Amino acid sequence: MRVFLNPGHDPEYDSGAVNQGMGLRECDVARDVGVLVAAYLEKAGCEVRMLQSDNLNGESGCPDRQDATVCGAANDWPADIFVSLHCNAANAIARGTEICVYRIGGEAEKLAGCILHQIVNAVGTKNRGLKERPGLCVLRRTDMPAVLVEMAFLDNDSDARILRDRQDDLARAIARGVTDYEMEE
């Protein structure tokens, strides 16, 4: 299986969510977990490519172009599945793991369910379920089943501790979710 990993956000242009008190940036957490996921998937026999989101040298006002390079790379390879890694943020109260798909139904939903099940069981985050997000470029412009994993809430200190201290557990869970999906195929 060919897996394209996309740690979200760019360290130079758009770090994503930030937890100032804990010194955590979404781009760094996503990258670090992504590197671990890639290693576990390669050990399981998957081919892996990884590209962190960029925003085309800081262009603004065009969110669809923000991840166009990532989608193009995944489509051109071509990947069998696409997994984008992110940390959520809302109001410092919300917590848990959710996974976004273009639409409920089909292979992306199956992949999302496998990953969500593994994360919730491995690290004990609240199960926030699957969410339809047809407006997200990485879900709309990829040619293969694609999911965007919101691992936990960076602005909730309890979840942020998981994102800081349990990155290996998160990575193992995501990799197991991918291999669970592969076995269902």
C-alpha positions in Angstrom: 0.0 0.0 0.0 1.2 3.5 -0.9 0.5 6.0 1.9 0.9 9.7 1.5 1.3 11.5 4.8 0.7 15.2 5.1 1.7 16.8 8.4 -0.4 20.0 8.5 0.8 23.6 8.4 4.2 25.1 7.7 6.7 26.0 10.3 7.7 29.2 8.6 4.4 30.6 7.2 1.5 29.2 9.1 2.2 27.2 12.3 -1.5 26.4 12.8 -2.8 26.2 16.4 -0.5 27.2 19.2 -0.5 26.5 22.9 1.7 29.3 24.3 1.7 28.0 27.9 3.1 24.6 26.8 5.3 25.9 24.0 3.5 23.7 21.4 2.8 24.5 17.7 0.6 22.4 15.6 3.1 22.3 12.7 5.7 20.8 15.0 3.5 18.2 16.6 2.1 17.1 13.2 5.6 16.8 11.8 7.0 14.8 14.7 4.0 12.4 14.8 4.2 12.1 11.0 7.8 11.1 11.0 7.0 8.4 13.6 3.9 7.2 11.6 6.0 6.9 8.4 8.6 4.7 10.2 5.9 2.4 11.6 4.2 2.1 8.3 7.4 1.4 6.5 8.2 -1.4 9.0 4.7 -2.8 8.2 5.6 -3.0 4.5 3.9 0.2 3.3 5.5 2.6 0.8 5.4 6.1 2.4 5.9 9.6 1.1 5.5 12.6 3.3 5.2 16.3 2.6 4.3 19.0 5.1 1.7 21.5 4.0 3.1 24.7 2.6 1.3 27.8 1.6 3.2 28.7 -1.5 5.7 31.1 -0.1 3.2 33.0 2.1 0.5 33.7 -0.5 -2.7 34.6 1.3 -6.4 34.8 0.4 -6.4 31.5 -1.5 -6.9 28.6 0.9 -7.5 26.2 -1.9 -4.0 26.9 -3.3 -2.5 26.4 0.2 -2.4 22.6 -0.1 -2.4 22.3 -3.9 1.2 21.2 -4.0 0.5 18.4 -1.5 -2.6 17.2 -3.4 -0.7 17.2 -6.7 2.2 15.2 -5.2 -0.2 12.6 -3.8 -2.1 12.3 -7.0 1.0 12.2 -9.2 2.7 9.4 -7.2 -0.1 8.0 -7.1 -0.9 7.2 -3.5 -3.5 4.6 -2.4 -4.5 6.6 0.6 -3.9 10.1 1.9 -3.6 11.0 5.6 -3.3 14.6 6.8 -2.3 15.1 10.4 -3.5 18.1 12.5 -4.2 19.3 16.0 -7.6 20.9 16.6 -8.3 24.2 18.5 -11.5 25.8 19.6 -12.2 27.3 23.0 -9.7 25.7 25.4 -12.6 23.5 26.7 -13.3 21.2 23.7 -11.3 18.0 23.7 -11.0 14.8 21.8 -10.2 13.2 18.4 -12.2 13.6 15.2 -11.5 12.7 11.7 -12.6 14.7 8.7 -13.6 13.2 5.3 -15.0 14.7 2.1 -18.2 12.9 2.7 -19.5 10.1 4.8 -19.7 6.8 3.0 -17.1 4.9 0.9 -13.5 4.1 1.5 -12.5 7.3 3.2 -15.1 6.7 5.9 -13.7 3.2 6.4 -10.1 4.5 6.7 -11.2 7.2 9.1 -13.1 4.8 11.3 -10.1 2.5 11.6 -7.8 5.3 12.6 -10.3 6.9 15.0 -10.9 3.6 16.7 -7.2 3.0 17.2 -6.4 6.5 18.5 -9.3 6.6 21.0 -8.4 3.2 22.3 -4.7 3.8 22.5 -4.6 7.3 24.2 -8.0 7.6 25.7 -9.1 10.8 23.9 -12.8 11.6 23.6 -14.3 10.2 20.4 -15.7 13.1 18.5 -16.5 11.0 15.5 -16.3 11.6 11.8 -17.0 14.9 10.3 -17.9 15.8 6.7 -15.7 18.6 5.5 -16.1 18.9 1.7 -14.5 22.4 1.7 -11.1 21.2 2.7 -8.6 21.1 -0.2 -6.8 18.0 0.9 -10.0 16.1 1.0 -11.6 17.6 -2.2 -8.6 17.5 -4.5 -7.1 14.1 -3.8 -7.9 11.2 -6.1 -7.6 8.5 -3.4 -9.4 7.9 -0.1 -8.3 10.9 2.1 -8.7 11.7 5.7 -7.7 14.6 7.9 -6.9 13.5 11.4 -7.5 16.0 14.2 -5.5 14.1 16.8 -6.5 16.2 19.8 -7.1 19.8 20.9 -3.9 21.8 21.2 -5.6 24.6 23.2 -7.0 22.2 25.8 -4.1 21.5 28.3 -5.2 18.0 29.0 -5.3 17.1 25.3 -2.1 19.1 24.7 -0.3 16.9 27.2 -1.2 13.9 25.1 0.0 15.7 22.0 3.3 16.5 23.8 3.9 13.4 25.8 2.3 10.6 23.8 3.4 11.2 20.3 4.7 7.7 19.9 1.4 6.2 21.1 -0.5 8.5 18.6 1.8 7.5 15.8 1.5 3.8 16.5 -2.3 4.1 16.7 -2.5 6.0 13.3 -0.3 3.4 11.7 -2.4 0.6 13.1 -5.5 2.3 11.8 -4.0 2.4 8.3 -2.9 -1.3 8.4 -6.4 -2.2 9.8 -7.9 -0.5 6.8 -5.4 -2.3 4.4 -6.5 -5.7 5.9 -10.2 -4.9 5.3 -9.5 -4.3 1.6 
